[in-house]
Amino acid sequence: MNSSRILVTGAAGFLGSHLCDSLLNEGNRVVGVDNLSTGSETNLAHLSRESRFEFVQQDICQPFDVGAVDFVFNFASPASPVDYARLGIETLLVGSAGTLNTLEIARRHNAGYLHASTSECYGDPEVHPQSETYWGNVNPIGPRSVYDEAKRFSEATVMAFHRYHSVNTHLVRIFNTYGPRLQINDGRVISNLMSQALAGEPLTIYGDGSQTRSFCYVSDLIEGILALADSDEHLPVNIGNPDEWTILECAEEILKVTGVSGNIVFKPLPQDDPTRRRPDIRKAKALLGWQPKVKLRQGLELSLEYFEGCVDKRLVLNS
């Protein structure tokens, strides 16, 4: 994909901003759209003088059109537990009306379309690791349901536009991802633990720390997403790192990378928090020739300078 005009929604977010960078590096023109409810213009500040990048502040839940585009990447949604707990109704709306509006843009302009879905579609899985054929174990009325069901509705909508309108759609199910530009204190494992360690605070672990996650560094994830966008696959594809870590093991790695000897505090596990999470990536390997390269220790080291800067700024503001 190069020399195309591409729409990226959620462009000011963690993943959206990295995606914009990669698309521009490939020689494309990018229109980034974001309503800045959870994204930050800081994530795009380095593109302020890039002539091939245009930023539009827009709520995608309202119909809009940025003109002819060759491809749409829909990454707009609150994605952290803190954000979708605070913006529950907005999360449902962006996963329904927002998805419909962006799909309509793709249909109108005969553009390709990739939707950022999530491993949360699997809920608290009873199948391990999780493959794309697993339908999930999701509580449709629990506190996480505003995010889980928004993404599940989005997937159904994307497939409907493919089946009924022949839109060239793609679905990526994203597993836990980390790296620079991740918001600190947003309820995600690595951002919380990294910021607490660097601030000299006790590391908070929910439950007994035996629940597992699989952490993918952001550059690996973006590489997999771009490979999927260039493929002929229309059904969901897991993109994530299959290396499985307990939360306690992750905390211990963070202490090693930061050089901090911190205390760990245990708190009750939130309702419906998945006890296990690990992607089966055989489909991505076979179809896309993709697999992650960055191990957790290396990714944490690559992220350290960013988190140090965020924590320093927070400490100055709070002083």
C-alpha positions as CSV (number, residue, x, y, z in Angstrom):
1,M,0.0,0.0,0.0
2,N,1.7,3.2,-1.2
3,S,0.8,6.5,-3.0
4,S,-2.8,6.2,-1.7
5,R,-5.0,8.6,0.1
6,I,-6.0,6.9,3.4
7,L,-8.5,7.7,6.2
8,V,-7.5,6.8,9.7
9,T,-10.0,7.3,12.4
10,G,-8.8,7.4,16.0
11,A,-5.7,8.9,14.6
12,A,-4.6,10.7,17.8
13,G,-4.8,7.6,19.8
14,F,-1.9,5.2,20.8
15,L,-2.3,2.8,17.9
16,G,-3.9,5.2,15.4
17,S,-0.9,7.6,15.6
18,H,1.6,4.8,15.1
19,L,-0.4,3.6,12.1
20,C,-0.4,7.1,10.6
21,D,3.4,7.1,10.9
22,S,3.8,3.8,9.1
23,L,1.4,4.7,6.3
24,L,3.2,8.0,5.7
25,N,6.6,6.2,5.7
26,E,5.2,4.0,2.9
27,G,4.5,7.1,0.8
28,N,0.8,7.5,1.4
29,R,-1.3,10.6,2.1
30,V,-3.2,10.3,5.3
31,V,-6.3,12.0,6.7
32,G,-6.4,11.6,10.4
33,V,-9.7,12.0,12.1
34,D,-10.3,12.1,15.9
35,N,-12.7,13.8,18.3
36,L,-9.9,13.9,21.0
37,S,-12.2,12.3,23.6
38,T,-9.4,9.9,24.5
39,G,-6.7,10.7,21.9
40,S,-4.1,13.4,22.2
41,E,-2.8,15.9,19.7
42,T,0.6,15.4,21.3
43,N,0.7,12.0,19.6
44,L,0.5,13.8,16.2
45,A,2.6,16.8,17.0
46,H,5.6,15.5,15.1
47,L,3.4,15.5,11.9
48,S,2.5,19.2,12.1
49,R,4.7,20.1,9.1
50,E,4.1,16.9,7.2
51,S,2.4,18.1,3.9
52,R,1.0,14.6,3.3
53,F,-0.9,14.5,6.6
54,E,-4.2,16.3,7.3
55,F,-5.9,16.3,10.7
56,V,-9.7,16.7,11.1
57,Q,-11.3,17.0,14.5
58,Q,-14.5,15.1,14.0
59,D,-16.9,12.8,15.9
60,I,-17.4,9.8,13.6
61,C,-20.7,9.1,15.2
62,Q,-22.0,11.9,13.0
63,P,-22.1,11.4,9.2
64,F,-19.0,13.0,7.6
65,D,-16.9,12.7,4.4
66,V,-13.3,13.7,3.8
67,G,-13.5,13.2,0.0
68,A,-12.3,10.3,-2.0
69,V,-10.0,7.8,-0.2
70,D,-8.5,4.5,-1.2
71,F,-8.6,2.9,2.2
72,V,-10.2,3.4,5.6
73,F,-8.7,2.2,8.9
74,N,-11.3,2.5,11.6
75,F,-9.4,2.7,15.0
76,A,-11.8,5.1,16.7
77,S,-12.9,3.9,20.2
78,P,-12.1,4.3,23.8
79,A,-9.9,1.3,24.4
80,S,-8.7,1.3,28.0
81,P,-10.7,0.1,31.0
82,V,-10.6,3.6,32.5
83,D,-11.8,5.3,29.4
84,Y,-14.6,3.0,28.4
85,A,-15.9,2.9,32.0
86,R,-16.0,6.7,31.9
87,L,-17.4,6.9,28.4
88,G,-19.7,3.9,28.2
89,I,-22.5,5.3,26.0
90,E,-19.9,7.0,23.7
91,T,-18.1,3.6,23.4
92,L,-21.4,1.9,22.3
93,L,-22.1,4.7,19.8
94,V,-18.7,4.7,18.2
95,G,-18.9,0.9,17.8
96,S,-22.3,1.2,16.1
97,A,-23.0,4.6,14.5
98,G,-19.3,5.3,14.0
99,T,-18.6,2.0,12.4
100,L,-21.7,2.4,10.1
101,N,-20.5,5.9,9.0
102,T,-17.0,4.8,8.2
103,L,-18.2,1.8,6.3
104,E,-20.5,4.0,4.3
105,I,-17.5,6.1,3.4
106,A,-15.7,3.0,2.1
107,R,-18.7,1.9,0.2
108,R,-19.2,5.3,-1.4
109,H,-15.6,5.6,-2.5
110,N,-15.0,1.9,-3.3
111,A,-12.3,1.9,-0.7
112,G,-10.8,-0.9,1.3
113,Y,-11.6,-1.1,4.9
114,L,-10.0,-2.5,8.1
115,H,-11.6,-2.4,11.4
116,A,-9.7,-2.6,14.7
117,S,-11.5,-5.2,16.8
118,T,-10.2,-6.8,20.0
119,S,-9.4,-9.9,21.9
120,E,-12.2,-8.8,24.2
121,C,-14.5,-10.4,21.8
122,Y,-13.4,-13.7,23.4
123,G,-14.4,-12.4,26.9
124,D,-13.2,-14.5,29.8
125,P,-12.3,-17.4,27.4
126,E,-13.1,-21.0,28.1
127,V,-10.8,-22.0,25.2
128,H,-7.1,-21.5,25.4
129,P,-5.3,-20.2,23.5
130,Q,-8.0,-18.3,21.6
131,S,-8.4,-18.9,17.9
132,E,-10.6,-16.9,15.5
133,T,-13.2,-19.7,15.3
134,Y,-14.0,-19.4,19.1
135,W,-17.2,-17.4,19.6
136,G,-16.2,-16.2,23.1
137,N,-17.6,-16.1,26.6
138,V,-18.8,-12.5,27.1
139,N,-21.1,-11.1,29.7
140,P,-23.4,-8.9,27.6
141,I,-24.6,-6.8,30.6
142,G,-21.5,-6.5,32.8
143,P,-19.4,-3.4,33.3
144,R,-17.1,-4.4,30.4
145,S,-20.0,-5.0,28.1
146,V,-20.0,-1.5,26.6
147,Y,-16.6,-2.2,25.0
148,D,-17.0,-5.9,24.4
149,E,-20.4,-5.7,22.7
150,A,-19.5,-2.5,20.8
151,K,-16.7,-4.4,19.2
152,R,-18.8,-7.5,18.5
153,F,-21.5,-5.4,16.9
154,S,-18.8,-3.7,14.8
155,E,-17.6,-7.1,13.6
156,A,-21.1,-8.1,12.5
157,T,-21.6,-4.7,10.8
158,V,-18.3,-5.0,8.9
159,M,-19.2,-8.5,7.7
160,A,-22.6,-7.3,6.6
161,F,-21.1,-4.6,4.4
162,H,-18.8,-7.2,2.9
163,R,-21.6,-9.6,2.2
164,Y,-24.3,-7.2,1.1
165,H,-22.3,-4.3,-0.4
166,S,-19.1,-6.2,-1.5
167,V,-16.9,-3.8,0.5
168,N,-13.3,-5.1,0.7
169,T,-13.3,-5.4,4.5
170,H,-10.8,-6.8,7.0
171,L,-11.1,-7.5,10.7
172,V,-8.1,-7.5,13.1
173,R,-8.5,-8.8,16.6
174,I,-5.9,-7.0,18.6
175,F,-4.4,-8.5,21.8
176,N,-2.7,-6.5,24.5
177,T,-0.3,-4.0,23.0
178,Y,2.2,-1.6,24.5
179,G,4.8,0.9,23.6
180,P,5.4,4.7,23.4
181,R,2.3,6.9,23.4
182,L,0.4,4.5,25.6
183,Q,-1.5,6.6,28.2
184,I,-0.2,6.2,31.7
185,N,-2.6,5.2,34.5
186,D,-5.2,4.1,31.9
187,G,-6.0,0.8,33.5
188,R,-3.8,-1.2,31.1
189,V,-1.3,-3.6,32.8
190,I,2.0,-2.2,31.4
191,S,1.2,1.5,31.5
192,N,-0.1,1.2,35.1
193,L,2.9,-0.8,36.4
194,M,5.5,1.1,34.5
195,S,4.2,4.5,35.7
196,Q,3.9,3.3,39.3
197,A,7.4,1.8,39.3
198,L,9.0,5.0,37.9
199,A,7.1,7.2,40.3
200,G,8.3,5.2,43.3
201,E,4.8,3.9,44.1
202,P,3.7,0.4,45.0
203,L,2.8,-1.7,42.0
204,T,-0.9,-2.6,42.0
205,I,-1.9,-6.1,41.0
206,Y,-5.6,-7.1,40.8
207,G,-6.3,-10.6,42.0
208,D,-3.4,-12.8,43.0
209,G,-1.4,-12.0,39.9
210,S,-1.9,-15.5,38.4
211,Q,-4.1,-14.2,35.5
212,T,-2.3,-14.1,32.2
213,R,-1.8,-11.7,29.3
214,S,0.2,-11.8,26.1
215,F,1.9,-8.5,25.3
216,C,2.7,-7.3,21.8
217,Y,5.0,-4.4,21.1
218,V,3.4,-1.7,19.0
219,S,5.7,-2.0,15.9
220,D,5.0,-5.7,15.6
221,L,1.3,-5.0,15.8
222,I,1.3,-2.3,13.1
223,E,3.3,-4.5,10.8
224,G,0.7,-7.3,11.2
225,I,-2.2,-4.9,10.6
226,L,-0.7,-3.5,7.4
227,A,-0.1,-7.1,6.1
228,L,-3.7,-7.9,6.8
229,A,-4.9,-4.8,5.0
230,D,-3.0,-5.9,1.9
231,S,-4.4,-9.4,2.0
232,D,-7.6,-11.0,0.6
233,E,-8.8,-12.2,4.0
234,H,-12.2,-10.9,5.2
235,L,-12.7,-13.0,8.3
236,P,-11.2,-12.0,11.7
237,V,-7.4,-12.5,12.2
238,N,-5.7,-12.4,15.6
239,I,-2.7,-10.1,15.8
240,G,-0.8,-10.4,19.0
241,N,2.2,-12.0,20.8
242,P,1.6,-15.6,21.9
243,D,4.2,-15.3,24.7
244,E,2.0,-15.7,27.8
245,W,2.9,-13.9,31.1
246,T,1.2,-13.9,34.5
247,I,0.6,-10.3,35.7
248,L,3.0,-11.0,38.6
249,E,5.7,-12.1,36.1
250,C,5.1,-8.9,34.1
251,A,5.5,-6.8,37.3
252,E,8.8,-8.5,38.1
253,E,10.1,-7.8,34.5
254,I,9.1,-4.1,34.9
255,L,11.0,-3.9,38.2
256,K,14.1,-5.3,36.5
257,V,13.9,-2.9,33.5
258,T,13.2,0.2,35.6
259,G,15.9,-0.8,38.2
260,V,13.4,-0.2,41.0
261,S,12.9,-2.4,44.0
262,G,9.3,-1.7,44.6
263,N,6.5,-3.2,46.7
264,I,3.6,-5.0,45.2
265,V,0.1,-4.4,46.5
266,F,-2.8,-6.8,45.7
267,K,-6.3,-5.6,45.2
268,P,-9.6,-7.4,44.3
269,L,-10.0,-8.6,40.8
270,P,-12.6,-6.4,38.8
271,Q,-15.8,-8.1,37.6
272,D,-15.4,-10.1,34.4
273,D,-11.7,-9.4,34.2
274,P,-10.3,-12.2,31.9
275,T,-8.3,-14.8,33.8
276,R,-6.4,-15.9,30.7
277,R,-5.5,-14.3,27.4
278,R,-3.3,-15.7,24.7
279,P,-3.7,-15.5,20.9
280,D,-3.5,-18.4,18.6
281,I,-1.7,-16.7,15.6
282,R,-1.4,-19.7,13.3
283,K,-3.8,-18.0,10.9
284,A,-1.7,-14.8,10.7
285,K,1.5,-16.9,10.2
286,A,-0.1,-18.9,7.4
287,L,-2.0,-16.1,5.6
288,L,0.3,-13.1,6.2
289,G,3.7,-14.6,6.9
290,W,3.6,-12.5,10.1
291,Q,4.7,-13.2,13.6
292,P,6.0,-10.8,16.4
293,K,9.7,-10.2,16.8
294,V,10.0,-8.1,19.9
295,K,10.2,-10.0,23.3
296,L,8.7,-8.4,26.4
297,R,12.0,-7.4,28.0
298,Q,13.2,-5.7,24.8
299,G,9.8,-3.9,24.3
300,L,9.9,-2.6,27.9
301,E,13.4,-1.3,27.3
302,L,12.2,0.5,24.1
303,S,9.3,2.0,26.1
304,L,11.3,3.1,29.1
305,E,12.3,6.6,27.9
306,Y,8.7,7.5,27.0
307,F,7.3,6.4,30.4
308,E,10.1,8.2,32.2
309,G,9.2,11.4,30.4
310,C,5.5,11.0,31.2
311,V,6.1,10.3,34.9
312,D,8.5,13.2,35.2
313,K,5.9,15.6,33.7
314,R,3.2,14.2,36.0
315,L,5.5,14.7,39.1
316,V,6.3,18.2,38.1
317,L,2.6,19.1,37.6
318,N,1.7,17.6,41.0
319,S,4.5,19.2,42.8
